[in-house]
Amino acid sequence: MKIQVECGGHNQYDVERGMEVSKIGLQLYSIKEFAQEDFLGTIEKVGKIGYDGVEFAGFFDTPASDLKKALDDSGLVPCGSHTDIALLTDKLDEVIEYNLAIGNSYIICPFLPEHMRNSAGAYKKVAQLFNEIGQKCKDSGIQFGYHNHDFEFEKFDNQYGLDILLSNTDPDLVQMELDTFWVEYTDLKAVDFMKKYPKHFKSLIHIKDMKSLDDKTNTEVGKGIIDFEEIINMAKDLGIKWYIVEQEFFDMPQLESIKESLEYLRTIL
């Protein structure tokens, strides 16, 4: 018999198996207009909708103590922070200090400028840099990772850029936050990369759906063509900790949209 009890915020705990049940977060970039207008109030709204955590895309100069209080009051925990490569290279100590202060365990590089991804050699240099950043994060108790778009699937020396990056990074230091939409946007399968690099997929995954092959734009999770049951079954086998909803384009009010995605995702997790 499976017994579930409350375990902080909206999380549940499976007593019989001795593990946390899958947790669902929201990438706040999805509702960036709300966050820009009222950052802490937006966090409160996300908590009321029922998410377990939030992933940040900027902190809007908010003091760490104020943000931590807002998270605690909303029953939310941080499930990542997308942090620009310039901050990671120039101000890593400050980045780590802030994230520790708010209780965030994941720092993610969300994008690479063109000069860092225009050749096999560039990707190898980035891999070395990521290993160094990842080691410093690990030393502070934080997991570092990388989030893809579609450009990582350009080939160099007959390898995708993502292949070069992952094959040259230590998975203990650099995890992969796979964006399901952008993988399948290129007509590839997200699960294929998860199978190929299982040690890189232990932390976070972005759950983002696609309307159709003819209309490759976002839609609410479960309304599109991406097979999330297959992806989630693989993610569970690998030990993924957070399933993070992200959406960039909307056909309905944004708060209704993120609620709909959450409700569908709970039915298949």
N, C-alpha and C positions, 0 to 999 in steps of 0.2 A: 504494500500500500504506500502510495506517495503522500507525504504530508508537507504542506507548504505553510510557512509562517512569514510574517512581516520581518524584513531584515534591512531597515534603513530606507527612508524615502519610499519609493514605490516598488522597490526590489522585493523579490520573493526568494525563499531558500528551500531547497529540496532536502529535507532532513534525511530521508532514506538513502539518497545517493551522496549526501555530504558535499553538495556543490550548489553554487548559485544558479538559479534559473536564468536563462538568457535575458540580458538587459537591453533596453532600447533607448537610444539617445537621439537628440535632434541637433544637426549642424545649424547653428544660429544664422549662418549666411542665408539659409532658406527664407528667413523673415527679417532680412537685414534692414528693411525700411523701418520696421518696428523697433529693432535694436538701436538704430541710429537716433531715433526720436526719444526713446525711453528704455535704456539698456536694462536697468534693474527691474522695471515694471514688466518688460518682455519676459524676463526669466520667471517672474511670478506667473504670467499667463501660461507659459510652457508647463510649469509645475501643475497648474490647475487642469490642464488638458490631460495629464497623466503620464508624461514621459518620466523615465528613470534618471536621465541625465542630459546635459547639454555639452556640445562641443563648440568651442569659441572660434570666431574669425575676427579677432580684435577685441580689446577691452575698453576702448573709448575713454582712456585715461582714468579709469575707475580705481580707486584705492583697493588694494587686495582685501583689506578687512571689511570694506563695504560689500564687495562682491561675495566674499565668503558668507557673510550674514544673510545676504539675499538668497544664496543657494540653500543654506540651512533652513531658512524660513519657508522656502518653497518645496522642501523635501527632495531636492535635486543634488546630484553630485557631478563634478566635471568628468567628461569622458573624452577629453582631448582639447588641444588648442592648435589651430592652424597658425603657424608662425613663419613669417617671411624669411627667405634665405639670408637676407642682409642682416636681420636681427640675430639669426643663428650664428653667423660668422663674426659679427661685430660686438654683440651684446649678450652673449650666451649666458654669462653669469647672472645678469639681471633677469633674463628670461626664466632661468631655472628658479631663481629666488622667488619671483612672482608666482610661478605655477605651484611651487611648494606651499606658498602661503595660502593659496585658495584650495589646496588639496587635490590638484590635478596630477595624474600619473602618466599622462601621454602628451608629448610634444611632437607635432607633425609638420613637416615641410610640405606645403600644398602645391608648389609650383617651382619650375626651374626656368630662368631666362634662357633665351635661345642659345647664347654662347656656351651654356653649360650642358647642352643637349644636341649639338649639331654634328657630333662625330662619335665613333666608338671611344676614342681617346678622351673626349670630354666626359662621357659617362663614367669611364674608369676613374677619372680625377674626382668626379662627384662621389663615386662610391668610397674612395679613400677619405674624402672630407666627411661623408656621412658616418663612416666608422669612427672617426675622431669625435664628431659631435655626439654620436651614440654612446661612446665610452664615457664622455663627461656627464651625459645625462644619467647613464646607469650608475655612475659613482655617487650620484645624488638621489638615487632611488626612482628615477623617471625613465620610462621607455620612450625612445625616439623612433620615429617612423616617417614614411613617405606616402603621399597621396598622389595618384596618377590622374592624368587627363587622357587625351587621345594621342598626343604627339609622341608618347613613349613607345608607340607601336610603329614608328618609322624604323626601317632596317638599316643597319650598318654592319658591314662584313657578314651579311646574311643572318644577322641576329637583330631581334627587336631591341630597342634601347632599354626596355624594361628587363629583358633577359640579361643584358650586360650589367645593368645596375644590380640586380638581385644576385647574380652569380659572383659578384665581386664585393658583396657586403656580408658581414657577419650577422646572422639572424638574431643573435642575442643582443646585438647593438642597434640593428636597423630592422624594424618590422615594416610590413607593407599594409597600408590602409587602402585596400583595393576599392576603386570606384566602379561599381558594377555597370553603371550606365556607359561610362566612357570606354570600357573594354568592349562591350557589345555594340557600341556605336561604330566600332571598326570592323564589325562582322566576325569578331572572335568570341570565345566563350570564357566567361569569368572563371568557371570551375577548372578550366584547363590550366590556368596559371596557378590556381590554388593547389592543384594536384602536383604541379611541377616543382613548386617551391614550398612544400608544406611547413617547413620551419619558419618561414617568413610570415605565416598567417596564423598568429596566435592571439592577436589583440583586438583590432578594430576592423570593421568593414562598412563601406558606405552602401546603403540600400537606396537606389535611385532607379525608377522605372522609366521605360520608353514607350511612347504611344504606339508606334508601328515602324516597320522598315521603310515605309514611304514618308512618314512624319517622325523624324528622329528628334523629338522634343520630350521634355519631362512630362510625366503625369503622376497621379497619386499611385503609391505602391499598391500593386494588385490590379490596377486598371490596364496595365500595358502588356507587353509581350515577353518581358524577361521572366525566366523560370526561377522564381525566388525559392520555391520549395527545394529544388535541386541545389541551389547555391547555399541555402541554410543548412541542409543536410550535410553538405561538405564542410561548411563552417563549424558546425557542431562537432564533427569528427576531428577537426583540427584544433578545437579548443578556443575558437573566437569568443572574446568576452563581451564585446559591445557591437550591436547592430545599430548603425547611425543613419537615420533618415535624412536625406538631402533632396531639395527640389529647387530649381532655379526659375521655372516658368509656371504660371498658374492660370487655370481657366475658372477658378472659383476663389472666393475669399481665402486668403492665405492661412488663417487660423483654422478654418474649417478643413482645408486641405491637409494640413499636418495632422489634424485629429483623425481624419479618414485613413491616412497612411498608417498611423499608429494602431488604429483598431484592426485594420487588415493584418498587419504584421503580427499582432498578438495571436491571431487565429492560426498562424502557421508555425509559430515558434514553440 
